Amino acid sequence: MKLVTVLMLVALPLYCYAGSSGCSLLDNVIEKSVDPTVSKDEYRVYLKDFVQTDVEKKAADELKQCFLQQSNETLANFKQMLVISASSDVL
């Protein structure tokens, strides 16, 4: 199950890199993952193009549940870490 989650997270940046949309797709997926107001059902609907099998659906649910269990402070710190990480890649 962890392998499926890792593969799903690896596939999104590759999709962004290969596509012409930049990384807005990855940014949107991360935003939906971190947003505590987005339910697991809404999250699964948003990821429907990437999640087809039952195993992938379960992995997406578990990933979202991990974020739902975090405090708002932890989620804010995670977002800040992503911004720092992305800006260091540009430099």
N, C-alpha and C positions, 0 to 999 in steps of 0.2 A: 504494500500500500504506500509506503514511504517512497518507493522507487517511482510509482505512478505520479505522486505529487511532485517529486523532483523533476521528472520528465516534463510534466505540464508547465512548471515554472521555467524550464530551460527552453521549451518550444516557443513561448511567447516572445522573448527577445529576438530569437532567430526569425520569427515571423515579421516582427517590426523591422529588423535590419534588411530583410529581403524585400519588403513591401515599399510602396511609395508613400505610405501614410506617416512615415517617421515612427516615433515611438508613442504617439498619442494613444494607440490601442493598449499598450502596456501600462501607460499612465492611468488610463480609465479602469483597467482591470485591477490595478493596485488600489486605486481610489475606492472602487466598489468593495474590495477585500477588506480594507481598513475601516470603511464607514459602518459604524454600529447600527445605523438606521436601516441598512440594507439587509433583508432577511436572507436565509439560505435559499429559499425558493426564488427570490428575485435575482440572487447571485447566479443560480444555476441557469435561469432564463438568459441572463446576460452572457453567460459562457457557452450557450447552446452550440455555437459553431465549433467549439474546441472540445466539448465533453459529449461523447456519444455513448460510450459503454457504461454499464452499471458500475464497474470498478472506477472509472473516471468520475462519474457522478458522486460516488462515495468519497473519493479523494477531494473533490471540490467542496463537498459538504464539510469534511474534516478540516480543510484549510480555512474555510470561512468560520467554522466553530472556534478554531484557535484564536482568530482575531476577535470574535464576539466575547470571548472569555477575558480579554484584556481590559484594563482600566483605560479611561479616556486619556490619562497622562501617558501611559505606555504607547497608545496609538499615536498621540501627538509626537512623542519622541521617535517613533518608527518613521513617521512621515518626514520629520526633520533629518533623520539619518539618510533617508533616500535622497533628499534634496542635496545634502552634503556629498553623498556618493556620486550623484549625477553631475554635480558641478565640478567635482575633482576629475571626472572623466573628460570634461571639456577642456580643462586646463592642461 
